Amino acid sequence: MPRMSKKQRLEMSMFISSKGRIEYNRLCKACVHDCKQSHRAIVIDCPKHTPRSEKSKG
């Protein structure tokens, strides 16, 4: 894995884990879309992801 430049590291600082690797939220890991959110995010607001309970209500 190539090293990140200082600029890239600053841009991706929210996504970098304590191990120094880019890490995404557990719901975003399996997602095919490019709107990935950080592993530090608590609330996910993803237009592509809707829980099954909301789909069955409509």
C-alpha positions as CSV (number, residue, x, y, z in Angstrom):
1,M,0.0,0.0,0.0
2,P,1.6,3.3,-1.0
3,R,2.1,6.1,1.5
4,M,-0.2,9.0,1.5
5,S,1.0,12.5,1.0
6,K,0.5,15.1,3.7
7,K,-2.4,16.7,1.8
8,Q,-4.1,13.4,1.3
9,R,-3.7,12.5,5.0
10,L,-5.3,15.8,6.0
11,E,-8.2,15.3,3.6
12,M,-8.8,11.7,4.8
13,S,-8.1,12.3,8.5
14,M,-11.6,11.5,9.5
15,F,-11.3,8.1,7.8
16,I,-7.9,7.0,9.1
17,S,-8.0,4.5,12.0
18,S,-5.5,4.2,14.8
19,K,-3.6,1.7,12.7
20,G,-3.1,4.3,10.0
21,R,-5.4,2.7,7.4
22,I,-8.6,4.1,5.8
23,E,-11.6,2.6,7.5
24,Y,-15.3,3.0,6.6
25,N,-18.5,2.6,8.6
26,R,-19.7,-1.0,8.9
27,L,-22.8,-0.3,6.7
28,C,-20.7,1.3,4.1
29,K,-18.1,-1.4,3.8
30,A,-20.3,-3.7,1.7
31,C,-21.9,-0.8,-0.2
32,V,-21.1,-0.5,-3.9
33,H,-21.7,3.3,-4.1
34,D,-18.9,5.8,-3.6
35,C,-20.7,7.8,-0.9
36,K,-18.7,6.0,1.9
37,Q,-18.8,7.5,5.4
38,S,-16.2,7.3,8.2
39,H,-16.0,4.6,10.8
40,R,-16.3,7.5,13.3
41,A,-19.7,8.6,12.0
42,I,-22.6,7.7,14.4
43,V,-25.6,8.7,12.3
44,I,-25.6,7.6,8.7
45,D,-27.5,9.6,6.2
46,C,-27.2,7.6,3.0
47,P,-29.7,8.2,0.1
48,K,-28.9,4.7,-1.3
49,H,-29.5,2.8,2.0
50,T,-32.9,2.5,3.5
51,P,-33.6,0.1,6.3
52,R,-36.0,-2.8,5.6
53,S,-38.5,-1.6,8.2
54,E,-39.0,1.6,6.2
55,K,-39.4,-0.3,2.9
56,S,-42.2,-2.5,4.3
57,K,-44.2,0.5,5.8
58,G,-44.9,2.1,2.4
